[in-house]
Amino acid sequence: MKKRFLVIFLIGLFLLAACGQKGIENPLNYTVNDFTAVTEENKPFEKKDLDGKIWLADFIFTNCADVCPPMTANMTKLQKMVADEDLKNVEFVSFSVDPTVDTPEVLSAYAKNFGLDTTNWTFLTGYTQEFIETYARETFKTLVKKPQEGNQVIHQTYFFLVGPDGKVKKIYDGYKEVPYDDMMKDMKALQ
């Protein structure tokens, strides 16, 4: 009788402990550094505008000849999934890696061309090329480099999930094998 009680007690304790866990398994926890930028609507935007929110970031540019249009389409699909699941407090942020070309007007036209919902998706520019290359490397541990010749900026094709605590939690493929279900599960875990 005592063994049975002990086993039931331990199982109950284990289940309570499991239920109490909130968050993401093995988060990266890279701190997101401050930034200042302007949006596709030419409005000021800072990191503090995202404080307390769950957000998914990527690095794109409007002149991109190959990976950016599929990445933007993939982010659009994810934005729709978030809306369909009625997840609250989720934002999408696209940093331009070609800020000289990608003015607010150009980014606004890009968003309209894709038919994007910009109520919770912000396109950012208004910083220097040097800033975005350093910021991407230091904050998101990703490569951004504008070559001396040509107009195709080198960048990686990841989506970065940032938690309400302002830390990068996970990095996902944003181009070909996008793990939509994993991203949704992780965003729900941060709610």
C-alpha positions in Angstrom: 0.0 0.0 0.0 2.8 2.4 0.9 4.6 1.6 -2.4 1.5 2.2 -4.4 0.9 5.5 -2.7 4.6 6.5 -3.2 4.4 5.6 -6.9 1.2 7.6 -7.4 2.6 10.5 -5.4 5.8 10.5 -7.6 3.8 10.3 -10.8 1.6 13.2 -9.7 4.7 15.2 -8.7 6.3 14.5 -12.1 3.1 15.6 -13.9 2.8 18.8 -11.9 6.4 19.6 -12.6 6.0 19.0 -16.3 2.9 21.1 -16.4 4.6 24.0 -14.7 7.4 24.2 -17.3 6.9 27.1 -19.7 9.1 28.1 -22.5 11.3 26.6 -25.2 13.5 23.6 -25.0 17.2 24.6 -25.2 16.8 28.3 -25.9 19.8 30.2 -27.3 19.1 33.3 -25.2 21.2 35.7 -27.2 20.4 39.2 -26.0 19.0 41.5 -28.6 20.9 44.8 -28.7 19.1 48.1 -29.0 18.5 49.6 -32.4 16.9 52.6 -34.0 15.3 52.6 -37.4 12.4 53.8 -39.5 9.5 51.8 -40.8 8.0 51.3 -44.2 5.7 54.1 -43.1 8.7 56.4 -42.4 8.0 56.3 -38.6 10.7 55.9 -36.0 11.0 52.4 -34.5 13.3 51.1 -31.8 13.9 47.8 -30.0 11.9 49.1 -27.1 8.8 49.1 -29.4 9.1 45.3 -29.2 9.6 45.0 -25.5 7.4 42.3 -23.9 6.4 40.9 -27.3 7.2 37.7 -29.1 8.7 38.5 -32.5 10.1 36.8 -35.5 12.8 38.6 -37.4 14.5 38.1 -40.8 17.0 39.9 -43.0 15.9 40.7 -46.5 16.2 43.3 -49.3 13.8 44.4 -52.0 16.4 44.0 -54.9 17.0 40.4 -54.0 17.1 38.1 -57.0 16.6 34.8 -55.4 16.0 34.0 -51.7 14.1 37.0 -50.3 10.8 36.6 -52.2 10.4 33.0 -51.0 11.5 34.1 -47.5 8.8 36.8 -47.5 6.2 34.4 -48.8 7.2 31.9 -46.0 6.9 34.7 -43.4 3.5 35.6 -44.8 2.3 32.0 -44.4 3.5 32.0 -40.8 1.8 35.3 -40.2 -1.5 33.8 -41.4 -0.9 30.7 -39.2 -0.4 33.0 -36.2 -3.7 34.8 -37.0 -5.6 31.5 -37.6 -4.4 30.2 -34.2 -5.3 33.6 -32.6 -1.9 34.0 -31.0 -1.6 37.3 -29.3 1.4 39.6 -28.9 3.3 38.3 -31.9 5.1 40.7 -34.2 7.1 40.2 -37.5 10.2 42.3 -38.2 12.1 42.4 -41.5 15.4 44.2 -41.4 16.6 45.6 -44.7 20.2 44.5 -45.5 20.4 47.2 -48.2 19.2 50.4 -46.4 20.6 52.8 -49.1 18.3 51.3 -51.7 15.4 50.2 -49.4 13.9 53.6 -48.4 10.6 53.5 -46.5 8.8 54.1 -49.8 10.5 51.1 -51.5 9.8 48.9 -48.5 6.2 50.0 -48.5 5.8 49.2 -52.2 7.5 45.8 -51.5 5.0 45.0 -48.7 2.1 46.1 -50.9 3.4 43.9 -53.8 3.2 40.9 -51.5 -0.2 41.9 -50.2 1.2 41.8 -46.6 -0.7 42.6 -43.4 1.5 45.3 -41.9 -0.6 45.6 -38.7 1.9 43.3 -37.0 4.7 43.2 -39.6 7.3 46.0 -39.7 9.9 46.5 -42.4 12.9 48.4 -41.1 15.5 50.7 -42.7 17.1 54.1 -41.9 20.4 52.9 -40.6 23.8 52.6 -42.3 25.2 49.5 -44.1 27.9 49.2 -41.5 25.3 49.2 -38.7 23.2 46.4 -40.2 26.2 44.2 -40.9 27.6 44.7 -37.4 24.1 44.4 -35.8 23.3 41.2 -37.6 26.6 39.6 -36.6 26.7 40.7 -33.0 23.0 40.3 -32.1 21.7 37.5 -34.3 25.0 35.8 -35.0 24.3 35.9 -38.7 26.1 37.2 -41.8 25.2 40.3 -43.8 27.7 41.7 -46.3 27.3 44.1 -49.2 29.9 43.3 -51.8 32.0 46.1 -53.4 30.5 45.3 -56.8 27.0 44.3 -57.8 23.7 44.9 -56.0 23.1 41.5 -54.3 23.8 41.7 -50.6 25.1 38.5 -49.0 22.9 37.3 -46.1 21.7 34.1 -44.5 18.1 32.9 -44.8 17.1 32.4 -41.2 14.1 33.3 -39.2 14.9 34.4 -35.6 12.4 33.9 -32.8 12.8 36.5 -30.0 11.0 36.1 -26.7 9.2 38.7 -24.6 12.4 39.0 -22.6 14.3 40.4 -25.6 16.4 37.3 -26.2 16.8 35.2 -29.4 15.3 31.9 -28.5 15.6 29.9 -31.7 16.8 30.1 -35.3 15.0 28.4 -38.1 15.4 27.9 -41.9 13.3 30.6 -43.5 13.9 29.6 -47.1 13.4 26.0 -48.2 12.6 23.6 -45.3 10.7 26.0 -43.1 9.6 24.2 -39.8 6.2 25.9 -39.5 4.9 23.5 -36.9 8.0 23.9 -34.7 7.8 27.7 -34.9 4.1 27.7 -34.0 4.8 25.4 -31.0 7.7 27.6 -29.8 5.6 30.8 -30.1 2.8 29.2 -28.2 5.3 28.1 -25.5 6.3 31.8 -25.1 2.7 33.0 -24.7 
